[in-house]
Amino acid sequence: MIFELLLERTSQEQRLSCNHQYPLSAVVFRSVQAVDEKFSQWLHQEGVKLDTGKSFKLFSFSNLILPYGQWKQEGDRLRLLGDEASLKMGFCLPEVAQKFMKGVWRQGMEIEVADRKSAVTFRVKQVKPLKLELPEGKVKVKALSPLVIRKKVFDVREKRVKNQCISPKDPDFEFLFFQGLYDKYKASCQFLGQEAKAFDLDKMRFKLLSKPYSKRVELKQGAFVYGNKFSFELDAPKELVELGLTAGFGALSSQGFGFCELMSNN
């Protein structure tokens, strides 16, 4: 399930942080907490856990989408020159989607996207369900928010293994991309009580279609993550592609990373 929220700015404040994913994720989790605190706690702290210990929230959302020419970057702020904005959000699990629809994502509700420097308030004008119709065969996709793929590397200075965010040009990117997507698929099947199909990751193909744009995003004070925005082509099972388009590709999807949509030239 994918929804588009049409928003209208209601605050006098026009300055929005360029790195507004973390403030947006705070809005998302607060909205669920207001409806069902127990469910919110489960979603925030646990999610769906696999036997390997990996945990997945199985939803994602885009950056705020601003009309062309209706914003101007000023340092680490975006100055909004108009009142319109939109946000797209995808859910793999119907139960999670229902909780969100009962929370902040209702027509007429207001949301505040704020950090230490500025706060912008938007009113939800309309919530539109979007159809997801996958073409047969290869699929062309573009990232609306930075996509994060991480691999374990040994840090010689710190003398420990740590996660490193990698570029789509890294030779390990393709395998790690599909491995993470398959784990996310297995988590969704586990939650729904379905048996996960066995897929051969070696037969799946990832093709980079555009130059990656690297972006450093501050999750909270002093904690940063690197992601990339780019267009790409996938040759993979339909179940996995559909899951990625609803629950996000890569890591940190529930914090607004890896939200993608089909390109118009599929």
N, C-alpha and C positions, 0 to 999 in steps of 0.2 A: 504494500500500500504506500502510495506517495501522495502527499498533500502540498499544495502551494498556499501560503498565507499572504494575502495582500494587506499591506500595512500603510498607515498614514501617520506621519510624525505629528505629535500634539504638543511637544515641548518647545519652548523658545530656544533651548540649547540646540545648536546645530553641529557641534563637534563630537565625532564618534571615533573611538580608538580604531586604528588600522588593524590591530590584533584583537578583534572583538569576539573571537570564538569562545574563549574562556568565560567572559561575561554572558554570552548567549547560553552556554551550557549550564551556567548557574540559574538562569531563567527557566530553562527546561526542567531541571530537577526540582526547583521550587514549585513549579506548576503541578507536578505529580504529587509532591508532598502535601499540597493543599487539598488534594482529592483523596489520597490514600497514603497515609504516612508509613504504614507497614510495607506496602508495595514499593514505595519510594526508597525505603531503607534497603530492601532486597535488591532493587535495581541499581542503586548507587554503590553498594558495598560488595555485592556478590554477582548478580546476573546469572547466566547459564554457565555452569562449570562442567568442563570435560574431565575425564579421568586423569589427563595429563596435568591438570591444575589450571589450565588456561580458562579465562572467564570472558564471556561476551554479553553485551547489552542488547545487540541486535536491532539497533536503530541508528540513524545518522541524520545530519542536517547540513545545509549549505551555509556559506557566509551570507550576510545580508546582501541582497541583489539590488543594486541601485541603477536607475535609468541612466543611459549614456548621456554624458554631459551635465548630469545633475549632482556632481560632487567634485571636490577639489582637494588634493592632498596637501596638508600643511604640517610638515614634520611627521610626528607619529599619530596625527589626527586626520580624519576625513571630515571636511566641512561639507555638510549636506546643503545643496543649493535649492533643493525642492523638498516636497513633503512625502513623496511616494517611495516605497521600498517593498521588497518581497522576500520571502524565506521559503525554501523548499525542505521538506522533511520526509524521510522514508522509514517505514516500519516493516520488519519481517514478521512480527508476531501480532495477531489481531488483538490480543488482550492488552498489550502495551499501547497500541494505537488508541484503543478505547479510553484508557486512562488519560492519555494526553488530550483527547478531544473533550473530555469532561473538565479538564483543567484550564490552562490559559488559552488554549487554541480554540477559542470561541469568538464569534463575531461580537464586537463591541468591547471586548476585554482589552486592557492596556498592559503593555510589557515595558520594562525599563532595562535598557542595555547600558550598564555603567561600569566604570573602573575608578581608579583613584583621582583621575583628572576631570572627567566629564560624565554626564548621564543624559541619554536621549530616550524619550518616551514615545512609544508608538501605540496606536490603536489598531486592533485587528478589524479590518473592513470586511474581509471575506475569507472563507476557508474553502478551497477548491480541491476536490479529489482529482488526481491526474491518472490517466490510463497508461499502463506500461505494456506496450506491444513490441515484443522482440522479433526482429526479422530472422529468417532462417540463415544458418551459416555464421560467417564472421560478423562481428559487431563493432562499430566505431563508437567510442565513448570519450567524453571530456570531463575533466575534474573541475567542479565548481568550488571546491575547497581543497587545501593542500593534502596530498595523499602521502601517508607515512608508511614506509617499509623499513624494518630494522633487522639488523643481523648482529650476532654476538661476535665481538672482537676482543683480543687481549690487549689491554692498555699497559704498555711497558712502564710508563712513568708511575701509574697507580698500582701496578702489579696485580691487576684483577681483570676478570672478564666483564664487559659492559655492553649494553645495547648501543649500536650506532645507526643513525638514520642514513639510508643510502639513496643514491640517485637511480633513476630508471636505466641509466647507462651502465650501472654496476653489473658485472657478469652473474651475480647471484640474485639479482632482482626478480627475474622471471620465476624462478623456482620458489622463492620466498613469498612472492605475490600469490601464487596459486596454492601453496601450502597453507597460508593464512586464510585464504578464501574457503578452502575445503574444511578446515577446522571450524570456521564460522558456520558452514553448512551443516556439519555434524551436530553442532550445538543447537541449531534451529530444529533439526529433526528430533533431537533428544527432548527438547521442551515440548514439542508437538506430539510426542509419543509415536514417531514414525521411524522406520528403519532407513538409515542412510545408505544410499547407493555407493558402490565402490567405483571410483574414477581413477584413471591412470594419469597422474600429474605430468608425466613425461610427454604425453601426447598433446598437451595444451600449449597454446602459443600466445605470446604477448609481443606486440609490435608497437614501438614508439612512433607516433605520427607528427609530433611537434617538439620544439626545443623546450626542455623542462625549465620552468621558472621556480627557482628555489626560494622558499620563504621561511624565515625564523619567526616562530610564534611563541609568545610568553603565555604559559599556562597559568602560572601564578607568580608572585614576586620572586624573581631570581631563578625560575625554572623555565627552560626553553626547550622547544622541540623543532626540528627541521622537517619540512615537507616540501612536496613539489606539485605544481599545477601543470598539466600537460594533456594532450589528446593521445589516445592510444586505440589499438585494435585488438580484440580478443577472439581467439578461436578456442572455445571451451564449451562444456555442456551448458545447456540452457538453464538448468537449475542453479548453477553457480553464478552465471551472469545475472540472472534475475535477483538472486540473493544479494550480490554486490550492489546492485542499483537500488535496493531497498534498505539494506542494513549497512552499506558503506564498504569500500574496498580498503584494505590495509588496516593499520592499528589506530586506536584512539577514535574510532568512528562516533562513539557516543559523546565525544567532546567536539564534534563538528569537523572531523578530518575525513577525507576520502569520500565525500559525497559527490557522486558523478551522475551524469545524465547522457542519454543517447544523443549522438550528433544528428543533425538534420539530413545528412547525406548518406544515411544507411540504406 
